[in-house]
Amino acid sequence: MKAIVVTDRAAGTAGMELVERPDPDAVRLASLEGANYGDVVVEVHASGFTGNELEWPSTWIDRLGRDRTPSIPGHEVAGVVTSLSYGTAGLSVGQRVFGLTDWTRDGTLAQYVVVEARNLAPLPGDVGFTVGAGVAMAGLTAWQGLFEYGHFLPGQSILAHGAAGAVGSMVTQLAREAGAYVIGTGRAAHRQTALDFGAQEFVDLENDALEDVGKVDLVFDVFGGDIGRRSTGLVRAGGTLVTVAGVPEVRPADGRAVDFVVVSDRAQLGQIARQVRDGRLRTHIGRVATLDDAVAAFNSTERISGKTIIRVRS
């Protein structure tokens, strides 16, 4: 099969290479001896890649700390199940699926990938593979940050950083759908996009004073750094700062700060898929490239707003 591999951490995306790799061994997978219990093989139709993925230790080492290069990056997938191992529940051969793969195993920038079945959910027939791959990581991140870690309640106010981005646009839409007042942030060029996704106000981080926002119930931070530090002062008493940008350097004086790593969840993926199918949730896909053009797409000097999706099969 064709796959994108990385071998040099220092090279970043410039070290990506398109190579031929062995197909996942469906015969071994389906046999009791040596099988990974509960795994499935997925024929990849569309794949997503997270911008800082090559900085994650899990891209380079396995759970025991052993080098696992050359490794295949990409952990967002939409495709079709082609093989099942023992212990697989809830999926069948030929089924359309989407979800996330394990961080410490080879990923989805390939024609086939082996995934734990529990990390996948059925993809409705009227939701395209490109959309499925585009919504998996961003949708789950927004869902878990808002409802699991942020303890969001209808009527609360939310500051959604990067509201025109892949995750921020999901945060904005899910929060509005649940009854929030949403203030989005980003660069000036992204104002209209953020408003189109449902933000009721917009803060231009290049020209506006972030502190003028006042107090909000929940800050959803995707930036960290200076923006993350300044955001802690915007959390009202009893409120929450939720971040996916690492452990917060500063915590709200009278509130909570939570950093988390998204995990795949079949029930949540199902909820997200229903909202996409019903037109209540839109993905923000900025570029679609083929697997043959993936390396060039990830090393483009052009700034793209939204998610880059690799269309593995047309």
N, C-alpha and C positions, 0 to 999 in steps of 0.2 A: 504494500500500500504506500501511497504518498503521505508524507508527514513533515511538519516543521519541527526541527530539533534545535536545542541550544546546548552548548558545551562550555562556553566561556562566560562566567558571571560578569566579568569586567567589561565585556564587549556590549552588553545590553542587547537591544533589539538588532543592532548591527551584526551580532553574532548568530542570528537566526539563519537556518539553512534548510532548504527543501531537499529531502532525501527519500530514498526508498527504504521502508522498514518492513519487517515480517508482519503479515496480518495476525491479529489476535487468534490464538489457536482454539478455534471453536470446539474441536474434538476433545482437547484436553479440558477445556472449560466445562464441557457437558459430562465429563467422566467423574466418577467419585474420587478416584485417585488423583491427588494434586489439585483438585478444583478449589476455587475460591467460593465458598458457600454464599449464595445469594447474589452472585454477579450476573450481568448480562452483557452481551456484545451489542453495541449500537452502530449501525451504519450511519455515519455523520452526514447530515445534509447542511447544517449551518453551525458555526462555532463562534464563540465570543472570547475576547482576550482582555484582561484587565491591565491598565496602563503600567502599574508598578509591580506586575507579577514576577518579573525577573529579579526583583529585590527580595522576594520571599525566600526564606531558607528552604521551605518545602519544595521549591522548584529544583533544588540542587541535591537534597539529601532525603533519605527515606525516614520512616518513623524511628529507626534505630540509629540515625545519624550517619548512615553510610552514603557515600557518593552514589548518585543514581544517573549521572550523565552518561551519554546524551539523553536528555529528557525532552518530552513533548509538552509544551505549554498549552494554555487555554483550558478553561474549566467550565465553560458554558456551552451547552449542547442542545441541539434539536435534531432528531433523526428517527430511525426505524430500528426496532429490536430485531436482531437476526439470530440470536442464540441465547439460551438460558442455562444456568447451572442449577445444581440442587439448591433447594432452599429459597428459590425465587417465588415471591408472592405478589399478586396484583398486576402482573404484566404478562404479555404473551408475544410469541414470535409474530412479526408483521405489524406490531402496534406502533403508532406514532407516539413519541415521547419527548419530553424536554426536562432539563434540570441542571444540576451541578455535579461535577466529578470530584473525587477525593483529591485534596491538595497534594498529597505525597505520592500520587501515582501519575502515570502518563496521562496527558490531557487530550483535548479535543481538536487541536489543529492537525487533524489527520482524517483519513477516510474511514477508519474504524476506531472505536475506543471501548475499553472494558470499564463498566460502571457498576457500583453497587445498586441493585434494583431499588432499594429504599430511597435513593437519592433522585429518582425519576418519577415523573407523573405523566399520565396520558395527556397528549396534546390534541385538542379538538381538531376535527378535520377541516374546519373553516378558519383556523388560525395557521398562518404560514410558518414554515420552518425558520425563516429569517426573523420573524417576530418572536417566535418561541425562544430562539437563542438570545435575542436582544432583551427579553424581559426576565429571564431566569435570575441572573445575578442581581441586577438593579431592582427588580421587583421584590425579591426576597429581602434584600438589604433594607429597602424602604419599609417593608411590612414589619420586619422584626424590630427595626429601630423605633418605629412609631408605636407599635402595639405591645410588643414583648418587653422592650427595655425602656421605652419612653412613657409607658402607661398612659398614652394619650386618651383624653376624654372629649366627646363632642362639645363644641363651643370654645375650646381653648385656642390660644394663639400660638403659631409656630413660625420660627425663622428657619427657612430652608436654604442653606448655602448651596451655591451652584445649581440654582433652580432650573437652569436651561440644560444641565448635563444629564447623563444617563440616569444616575441615582437621584439627583435633585428633582428632576422632572417627575419621577415616580413618587417621591416624597410629597411633592406638591399636589399631584392628582389624588393620591390615596388620602391625604389629609383633608383636602376639600370635600371629597366624597363622604368622609366621615364627619364632616361638620366643623372643620377648623377654619380659622382666619389665618391665611398664609401670607407671609412676607418673604419674597424671594430675594436672593442676592446673586451677583455675578458681574461680569464686565458690561460696559455700556452697550456693546453690540448685541448682547443677549437679552436685553430688556423685553423686547416684544415676544421673543420665544417663551420666556418665563411667564409672561402674562397670558400667552395663548394656552399654556399648560394649566393655568388656573390661579396663579399668584395674584393676590389682590393689591399688593404693593410691591415695589421693586427698589432695591438699594444697589446703586452702582458703586462697587467696591473700589473703583479707580478714582471716583470724584465725589461721592457722597460720604458723609460721616456715619459710620456704622453705629456709633453710640446714640445717634438721634432716633434710632428705632424705638428706644425705651425698653420696658420690661416685657418679656414674653413667657409663656408657660413652658415652651420646649424649643430648644435650639438643636437642629440636626446639622452636624458639622461634617463636611467631607474634605476640608482643607487642612486643618491643624495649623501649626505654626502661629504666626502673629494673629491671623483671623480667629483661630481657635482660642487663643489666650484672651483676646478682646471680647469674644462672645460670652465668656463666663459671666461678665458683668451685666449681661442682658437677661439673665435668668432670674425671674422673680422668685420670691420666697416659696419654697415647696416645689419649684419647677425642676426641669431636668435638662442637662446638656448631654446629648447622645452623639457619639463620634465614631467614625470608622477610620480615623486618621492616627490611631495610636493612643497610648495612655495620655490623658490630658495633663499638660504641664501645670495648669491652674484649675482649681475647682470652684464652682459657685459658692459664695459665702453662706447662702441659706438654702441651697438646693442640692441636687444629686448630679453626679457626672458618671456616665457609663460609656466605656468603650467595648466594642464587641466585634467578633468575626462571624460573618454570615455562615449559616449552615443550610443544607438543603432539607426541605420539608415537603413531603408529598401533599399533605392537606393544604398547606399554604400555597403551593404551586397551583393546586386545583382552583383555589379561590381567585388567584391572580388570573389564571386562564379564563375563568368565567367573566371576569370584568373586562378583559381584553376582547373576548368574543361578543360581549354585549355593547361594546363601544364606549365603555366607561373608563378605560385605561389605554393610553397610547404609548408606544415605545418611541424613544428618540434615537433613531438610527441615522448617523451622519454619513457613513460610507459603507458600501458593500463591495468586497473584493473577492476574487477567486483564490483558491489555495495556491495556485501557481503564482499569483501576484501578491500573496500575503506579506512576504518579506518587504517588498517595496511599499506596500500600504502602511506597514508599521514604522517604516523609516522615512515616510514622507515629511517634507519640511512644511507642508501646508497644514495650517491649524484647522482642525475639524471639530465642530460642535456636535456632540452626540456620540453614540456607540459605533465602533467599527465592527462589522460582522463579516466573517469569512464564509462565503457560500461555497461549500465543498462539492455539492451536487446541484445541478440546475434543475 
